[in-house]
Amino acid sequence: MFVQHSVHIDRPIEGCARTLARGPKRWFPGVRDKNEYAVGPRVAGIAVRKKVTVEVGEAVQSGSWTEVPLTWKASFPERLFPKMTGKVELAPVDGRITRLTVNGMYEPPLGRVGKELDDVLMRKVAQATVKELAESIAERLESSLR
């Protein structure tokens, strides 16, 4: 399944790209030790977090675009949650606005039962998680450039 969310950051792309290249501890929310992070959506204003292990690749620039590959999977119980493979992308909208997009692909766990759960619930949770992640990263990038 593919999930994606984009937000605009009220800062030029150059500063956003520099912060992204400095590593995830500067921009990935919920930092823990050993590449462990807390991700998840807000439900009725309450954060529902799951501890995940995140692997973040090197920032790659192509023209005015920057992207960082990332993968995350649940720390425990690993088999009950999908592994997400995706990326964080930065692109200029104009000279002072940057578009940040977080997208990813996952395969529901647990075979046919997992597919049915995905249709009913997990896809909505994945979409909400990616939305929350994109907005949190954007907030961290914007505040780091003030």
C-alpha positions in Angstrom: 0.0 0.0 0.0 1.2 3.5 -0.8 0.7 6.4 1.6 1.8 10.1 1.2 1.4 13.5 2.8 2.8 16.9 1.8 3.0 20.2 3.7 4.5 23.6 2.9 7.3 25.1 5.0 7.6 28.8 5.1 11.4 28.7 4.6 13.6 28.6 1.5 14.7 25.1 0.4 18.4 25.7 0.9 18.1 25.9 4.7 15.7 23.0 4.9 18.0 20.8 2.8 21.0 21.7 5.0 19.1 20.7 8.1 17.9 17.5 6.5 21.5 16.6 5.5 22.7 17.0 9.1 20.9 13.8 10.1 17.7 12.6 11.6 18.3 13.7 15.2 17.8 17.3 14.0 14.5 16.7 12.2 12.9 13.3 12.9 10.4 13.6 15.8 10.4 11.4 18.9 14.1 10.6 18.9 15.2 7.8 21.2 18.4 5.9 21.6 19.8 3.4 18.9 17.7 4.8 16.0 14.5 4.2 17.9 11.7 6.7 17.5 8.1 7.1 18.5 5.7 7.5 15.5 2.0 7.5 15.3 -1.1 9.6 14.7 -3.2 11.7 17.1 -6.6 10.3 17.9 -9.0 12.8 19.5 -6.0 15.0 20.3 -4.1 12.2 22.1 -0.9 11.0 20.6 -0.9 7.2 19.9 2.7 6.3 19.5 4.5 3.1 18.6 8.2 2.6 19.1 9.9 1.9 15.8 13.5 1.4 14.6 14.3 3.8 11.8 17.0 3.5 9.2 17.7 6.8 7.5 19.8 7.0 4.3 22.0 9.8 3.1 20.4 13.0 1.7 20.6 13.0 -2.1 20.3 16.2 -4.0 19.1 16.4 -7.6 18.9 19.9 -8.9 16.8 21.8 -6.4 15.2 18.7 -5.0 16.5 16.8 -1.9 15.4 13.4 -0.7 16.3 11.1 2.1 15.3 7.4 2.0 14.0 5.9 5.2 12.6 2.6 6.5 10.9 1.9 9.8 9.6 -1.2 11.5 8.0 -1.8 14.8 10.5 -2.7 17.6 8.0 -5.1 19.2 6.0 -7.1 18.3 7.5 -6.8 14.9 5.3 -9.4 13.1 2.1 -7.6 13.9 3.1 -4.3 12.2 4.1 -3.6 8.6 7.5 -2.4 7.6 7.4 1.0 5.9 9.9 1.9 3.2 9.8 5.4 1.9 11.4 8.8 1.7 11.3 12.4 2.8 11.4 14.8 -0.1 12.0 18.5 -0.3 11.1 20.6 -3.4 10.9 24.4 -3.9 7.5 25.9 -4.4 9.0 29.3 -4.9 11.9 31.3 -3.5 10.7 31.2 0.1 8.4 28.2 0.3 9.4 24.5 0.4 7.2 21.5 -0.1 8.0 18.6 2.2 6.5 15.2 1.2 6.7 12.0 3.2 5.7 8.9 1.4 6.1 5.2 1.8 5.0 1.7 0.9 4.1 -1.2 3.1 2.7 -4.7 2.9 0.1 -5.6 5.5 1.3 -8.4 7.8 -0.6 -11.5 8.7 -1.6 -12.5 5.2 -5.3 -12.4 4.3 -6.3 -11.3 7.8 -3.8 -8.5 7.6 -5.2 -7.4 4.2 -8.7 -7.3 5.7 -7.5 -5.3 8.7 -5.7 -3.0 6.4 -8.9 -2.3 4.5 -10.8 -1.5 7.7 -8.2 0.1 9.9 -4.5 -0.2 9.2 -4.4 2.0 6.1 -6.1 4.8 8.0 -3.5 4.5 10.7 -0.7 4.4 8.2 -2.1 7.5 6.4 -2.5 9.3 9.8 1.0 8.3 10.9 2.6 9.6 7.6 0.5 12.9 7.9 1.7 13.4 11.5 5.3 12.5 10.6 5.3 15.0 7.7 3.8 17.8 9.8 6.2 17.1 12.7 9.3 17.1 10.4 8.1 20.3 8.8 7.6 21.9 12.2 11.1 20.9 13.3 12.7 22.1 10.0 10.9 25.4 10.2 11.8 26.0 13.9 15.4 25.1 13.3 15.7 27.9 10.7 14.2 30.7 12.9 
